[in-house]
């Protein structure tokens, strides 16, 4: 038999047996136990009856979400390939258009939270292409499905209950809240616990709705970055060059040194000049899986030989100095490539 028919609260669901892996069939007792736990916990947390009923009345198990969770693709992109995808000319143009569309809102966010508008725009562009990317999964069903799967049941239970609290508190129809299969939602792709902690009513209508309100979404993003310690007076990264024999174990961003120490180790601007040295620590990040050692354009900038000689230029490594704001971005998303993409797009959108 290839499929199993389950009755959930009066609703028949046709579910592929393969979705359950070694279980072989759908465990109705487990499913109902999850619903009972959600109902009891949400009631104890003060979630309104209407929200609770909407979640547990006719829930759906979604096999495709289990498949997505089990088969998350590992993209083997070089940093340059990643930046070409994330900081495209179209995304830059759309970001400039968005800046012209929301100048007042962006100014209010910058004034209140100290996060420059081009930084807010960069996050918005990367997370949802300025709101153009719409998520399709009903989040309550997505969380229930992932809880049933069990791999990260505690995490997804926490997300569902946080979502229920937010919906109840802000009088939102939880059945209409859509997100990614893993639970991220809205213009800046917040998960429910992040929304619960940092969500802000930006448009003054008395509720927080980061899906339908650009103002709420921008203010929430600004509040989040502010609480992470964003420093508007610091840049995020600086593209630099290093000697070809530089210790590559230092290039993962984990090792922090003063700028003076990096300069002594040979870190220089792309044109070969000395990097600015102020009282600040930084890391270094480079993609050593791509052709990071270059003997052409970048190397010619730092050779000591006059341009009219036949002496070959010294090879160099292209890298990024990563300042404190870089590591604040990594608390939003832990990927080095993502943080560099935010910095790159923000620089393109800076006016």
C-alpha positions as CSV (number, residue, x, y, z in Angstrom):
1,X,0.0,0.0,0.0
2,X,1.4,3.4,-1.0
3,X,-0.9,5.6,0.9
4,X,-2.6,5.9,4.2
5,X,-5.9,7.7,4.9
6,X,-6.1,9.5,8.2
7,X,-9.2,11.1,9.8
8,X,-8.2,14.3,11.7
9,X,-11.0,16.0,13.5
10,X,-13.5,14.9,10.8
11,X,-11.2,15.8,7.9
12,X,-9.8,13.0,5.7
13,X,-6.2,13.4,4.7
14,X,-4.5,11.3,2.0
15,X,-0.9,10.9,3.1
16,X,1.9,9.1,1.4
17,X,3.3,6.4,3.7
18,X,6.8,7.3,2.7
19,X,6.3,10.6,4.6
20,X,6.5,8.7,7.9
21,X,9.9,7.0,7.3
22,X,10.4,4.1,9.6
23,X,7.1,4.6,11.3
24,X,5.3,3.1,8.3
25,X,2.0,4.7,9.2
26,X,0.5,7.8,10.6
27,X,0.4,7.7,14.4
28,X,-2.9,9.2,15.3
29,X,-2.3,8.9,19.1
30,X,0.9,11.0,18.7
31,X,-0.9,13.6,16.5
32,X,-3.8,14.0,18.9
33,X,-1.4,14.1,21.9
34,X,0.4,17.1,20.2
35,X,-2.9,18.9,19.6
36,X,-4.0,18.3,23.3
37,X,-0.6,19.6,24.5
38,X,-0.9,22.7,22.3
39,X,-4.5,23.4,23.5
40,X,-3.6,23.0,27.2
41,X,-0.4,25.0,27.0
42,X,-1.9,27.8,24.9
43,X,-4.8,28.1,27.4
44,X,-2.4,28.4,30.3
45,X,-0.5,31.1,28.5
46,X,-3.7,33.2,28.1
47,X,-4.2,32.7,24.3
48,X,-7.8,33.4,23.3
49,X,-10.2,30.6,22.6
50,X,-10.8,31.7,19.0
51,X,-7.1,31.4,18.2
52,X,-6.8,28.0,19.9
53,X,-9.9,26.7,18.0
54,X,-8.5,27.9,14.7
55,X,-5.3,25.9,15.3
56,X,-6.7,22.6,16.5
57,X,-10.1,22.4,14.8
58,X,-9.0,21.1,11.4
59,X,-5.2,20.8,11.3
60,X,-3.4,19.3,8.3
61,X,-0.3,17.2,8.2
62,X,1.9,18.3,5.2
63,X,4.3,15.6,4.0
64,X,6.1,18.0,1.7
65,X,7.3,19.9,4.7
66,X,8.9,16.8,6.2
67,X,10.6,16.2,2.9
68,X,11.9,19.8,2.8
69,X,13.2,19.5,6.4
70,X,15.0,16.2,5.6
71,X,16.5,17.2,2.3
72,X,17.7,20.8,2.8
73,X,20.0,21.5,-0.1
74,X,23.6,22.4,0.6
75,X,24.5,25.0,-2.0
76,X,28.2,24.8,-3.0
77,X,28.4,28.4,-4.2
78,X,31.6,30.4,-4.1
79,X,31.3,33.8,-2.4
80,X,31.4,35.5,-5.8
81,X,28.6,33.3,-7.1
82,X,26.5,33.9,-4.0
83,X,27.0,37.7,-4.3
84,X,26.1,37.6,-7.9
85,X,22.8,36.0,-7.0
86,X,22.0,38.1,-3.9
87,X,23.3,41.5,-4.9
88,X,22.1,41.6,-8.5
89,X,21.6,44.7,-10.6
90,X,17.8,44.1,-10.4
91,X,17.9,43.8,-6.6
92,X,19.9,47.0,-6.4
93,X,17.5,48.8,-8.7
94,X,14.5,47.6,-6.7
95,X,16.1,48.7,-3.5
96,X,16.6,52.2,-4.8
97,X,13.0,52.2,-5.9
98,X,11.9,51.1,-2.4
99,X,14.0,53.8,-0.9
100,X,12.1,56.4,-2.9
101,X,8.7,54.8,-2.1
102,X,9.2,54.8,1.7
103,X,11.5,57.7,2.6
104,X,9.5,58.9,5.6
105,X,9.1,55.4,7.1
106,X,12.8,54.7,6.6
107,X,13.7,58.0,8.2
108,X,11.5,57.3,11.2
109,X,13.2,53.9,11.7
110,X,16.6,55.5,11.4
111,X,15.8,58.3,13.8
112,X,14.4,56.0,16.4
113,X,16.7,53.0,16.3
114,X,19.9,54.4,14.8
115,X,19.9,51.9,11.9
116,X,20.7,53.6,8.6
117,X,18.0,53.3,5.9
118,X,20.3,51.6,3.4
119,X,21.0,48.8,6.0
120,X,17.2,48.3,6.6
121,X,16.7,48.1,2.8
122,X,19.5,45.6,2.4
123,X,18.0,43.2,4.9
124,X,14.6,43.7,3.3
125,X,16.0,43.0,-0.1
126,X,17.7,39.8,0.9
127,X,14.9,38.4,3.0
128,X,11.9,39.0,0.8
129,X,13.0,41.0,-2.3
130,X,11.3,44.0,-0.7
131,X,8.2,42.1,0.0
132,X,7.8,40.6,-3.5
133,X,8.4,37.0,-2.3
134,X,5.2,35.7,-0.7
135,X,5.3,32.6,1.6
136,X,2.7,30.0,0.9
137,X,2.6,27.6,3.9
138,X,-0.1,28.0,6.6
139,X,2.2,28.3,9.6
140,X,0.1,26.5,12.2
141,X,0.0,23.4,10.0
142,X,3.7,23.7,9.2
143,X,4.6,23.8,12.9
144,X,2.3,21.0,13.8
145,X,3.8,18.9,11.0
146,X,7.3,19.6,12.2
147,X,6.4,18.9,15.8
148,X,5.0,15.5,14.7
149,X,8.2,14.7,12.8
150,X,10.0,15.1,16.1
151,X,13.5,16.1,15.0
152,X,13.2,19.6,16.6
153,X,9.9,19.2,18.3
154,X,10.7,21.5,21.3
155,X,11.8,24.3,19.0
156,X,8.8,24.2,16.7
157,X,6.4,23.8,19.7
158,X,7.9,27.0,21.1
159,X,7.4,28.7,17.7
160,X,3.8,27.7,17.4
161,X,2.9,28.8,20.9
162,X,4.6,32.2,20.3
163,X,2.7,32.6,17.1
164,X,-0.6,31.8,18.9
165,X,0.2,34.4,21.6
166,X,1.1,37.1,19.0
167,X,-2.1,36.4,16.9
168,X,-4.3,36.5,20.0
169,X,-2.7,39.6,21.4
170,X,-2.9,41.5,18.1
171,X,-6.3,40.2,17.0
172,X,-4.9,38.5,13.9
173,X,-6.5,35.6,12.1
174,X,-4.0,32.9,12.7
175,X,-5.4,30.8,9.9
176,X,-4.3,33.4,7.4
177,X,-0.7,33.7,8.5
178,X,1.6,32.2,5.9
179,X,5.3,31.7,6.0
180,X,8.2,29.5,4.9
181,X,8.0,25.8,5.6
182,X,10.4,26.4,8.5
183,X,8.3,29.2,10.0
184,X,9.8,32.4,8.9
185,X,7.3,35.1,7.9
186,X,6.8,38.6,6.7
187,X,9.0,41.2,4.9
188,X,12.0,40.4,7.1
189,X,11.3,36.7,7.6
190,X,11.1,36.7,11.4
191,X,10.3,33.5,13.2
192,X,7.6,33.8,15.9
193,X,9.8,34.0,18.9
194,X,11.9,36.8,17.3
195,X,8.6,38.6,16.5
196,X,7.4,38.2,20.0
197,X,10.6,39.7,21.4
198,X,11.3,42.5,18.9
199,X,8.0,43.2,17.1
200,X,6.9,46.8,17.0
201,X,3.7,48.6,15.9
202,X,5.2,50.9,13.3
203,X,2.1,52.3,11.7
204,X,0.3,53.1,14.9
205,X,-2.8,51.0,14.4
206,X,-2.5,49.3,17.8
207,X,-1.3,45.9,16.5
208,X,1.8,44.3,15.2
209,X,1.5,42.7,11.7
210,X,4.8,42.2,10.0
211,X,3.2,40.5,7.0
212,X,0.7,43.1,5.8
213,X,2.3,46.3,7.3
214,X,5.6,47.5,5.9
215,X,5.8,50.0,8.8
216,X,5.5,47.3,11.4
217,X,8.0,45.2,9.5
218,X,10.6,48.0,9.2
219,X,10.2,49.1,12.8
220,X,10.6,45.6,14.0
221,X,13.7,45.1,12.0
222,X,15.1,48.3,13.2
223,X,14.3,47.4,16.8
224,X,15.9,44.0,16.4
225,X,19.2,45.4,15.0
226,X,19.2,48.2,17.6
227,X,18.9,45.6,20.4
228,X,21.7,43.6,18.8
229,X,23.9,46.7,19.3
230,X,24.0,48.2,15.8
231,X,26.5,51.1,15.5
232,X,25.5,53.5,12.8
233,X,29.0,55.0,12.8
234,X,30.8,51.8,11.9
235,X,31.0,50.1,8.5
236,X,30.3,46.4,8.2
237,X,33.2,45.0,6.2
238,X,36.1,46.3,4.2
239,X,37.4,44.4,1.1
240,X,41.2,43.9,1.5
241,X,44.2,42.0,0.2
242,X,46.6,39.8,2.0
243,X,50.0,38.3,1.2
244,X,49.8,35.0,-0.6
245,X,51.6,33.3,2.3
246,X,49.1,34.6,4.9
247,X,48.0,32.1,7.5
248,X,44.7,30.8,6.1
249,X,43.5,29.4,9.4
250,X,42.8,33.1,10.4
251,X,40.3,33.6,7.6
252,X,37.1,32.2,9.0
253,X,36.0,35.3,10.9
254,X,36.5,33.6,14.3
255,X,39.9,35.1,15.1
256,X,39.7,38.8,16.3
257,X,42.6,41.1,16.3
258,X,43.1,44.9,16.5
259,X,43.3,46.7,13.2
260,X,46.9,47.6,14.0
261,X,47.8,43.8,14.4
262,X,46.1,43.0,11.1
263,X,48.1,45.8,9.4
264,X,51.3,44.4,10.8
265,X,50.4,41.0,9.3
266,X,50.1,42.5,5.9
267,X,46.4,43.3,5.5
268,X,46.1,46.2,3.1
269,X,43.4,48.1,1.0
270,X,42.7,46.8,-2.5
271,X,45.0,49.5,-4.0
272,X,47.8,48.4,-1.7
273,X,47.5,51.4,0.6
274,X,47.5,51.0,4.4
275,X,44.1,50.2,6.0
276,X,42.7,52.7,8.5
277,X,43.8,51.9,11.9
278,X,41.5,52.9,14.8
279,X,40.8,51.4,18.2
280,X,38.7,48.5,17.1
281,X,38.9,44.7,16.7
282,X,38.0,42.9,13.5
283,X,38.1,39.4,11.9
284,X,39.0,38.3,8.5
285,X,36.9,36.2,6.1
286,X,37.9,34.8,2.7
287,X,36.5,32.2,0.4
288,X,39.5,29.8,0.0
289,X,37.4,27.4,-2.2
290,X,37.4,29.9,-5.1
291,X,40.3,31.5,-6.9
292,X,41.1,33.7,-3.9
293,X,44.7,33.8,-4.8
294,X,45.0,36.2,-7.7
295,X,48.1,37.2,-9.6
296,X,46.4,39.6,-12.0
297,X,44.3,42.7,-11.3
298,X,44.6,42.8,-7.5
299,X,48.2,41.8,-7.5
300,X,49.2,44.5,-9.9
301,X,47.9,47.0,-7.4
302,X,50.4,46.0,-4.8
303,X,53.5,45.1,-6.7
304,X,56.5,47.3,-5.7
305,X,57.8,47.2,-9.3
306,X,57.1,50.1,-11.7
307,X,54.3,49.4,-14.2
308,X,56.7,49.5,-17.1
309,X,58.9,46.6,-15.9
310,X,58.7,42.9,-16.7
311,X,58.7,41.9,-13.0
312,X,55.8,39.6,-12.3
313,X,53.3,41.0,-9.7
314,X,53.1,39.2,-6.3
315,X,50.0,37.0,-5.8
316,X,47.6,38.1,-3.1
317,X,44.5,36.8,-1.3
318,X,41.3,38.8,-1.5
319,X,39.5,38.9,1.8
320,X,37.1,41.0,4.0
321,X,37.9,42.7,7.2
322,X,34.8,42.0,9.4
323,X,33.9,44.7,11.9
324,X,31.6,44.5,14.9
325,X,28.4,45.2,12.9
326,X,29.3,42.1,10.8
327,X,28.9,39.9,13.9
328,X,25.6,41.6,14.8
329,X,24.3,40.5,11.4
330,X,25.4,37.0,12.1
331,X,23.1,36.9,15.1
332,X,20.3,37.5,12.6
333,X,21.7,34.9,10.2
334,X,24.9,32.9,11.0
335,X,26.2,32.7,7.5
336,X,29.4,34.7,6.7
337,X,28.3,35.0,3.1
338,X,24.9,36.4,4.1
339,X,26.5,39.1,6.3
340,X,28.9,40.1,3.4
341,X,25.9,40.2,1.1
342,X,24.0,42.5,3.5
343,X,27.1,44.8,3.6
344,X,27.5,44.8,-0.1
345,X,23.9,45.5,-0.9
346,X,23.8,48.2,1.8
347,X,26.8,49.9,0.2
348,X,25.1,49.8,-3.2
349,X,21.9,51.4,-1.7
350,X,23.7,54.1,0.3
351,X,22.9,57.6,-0.8
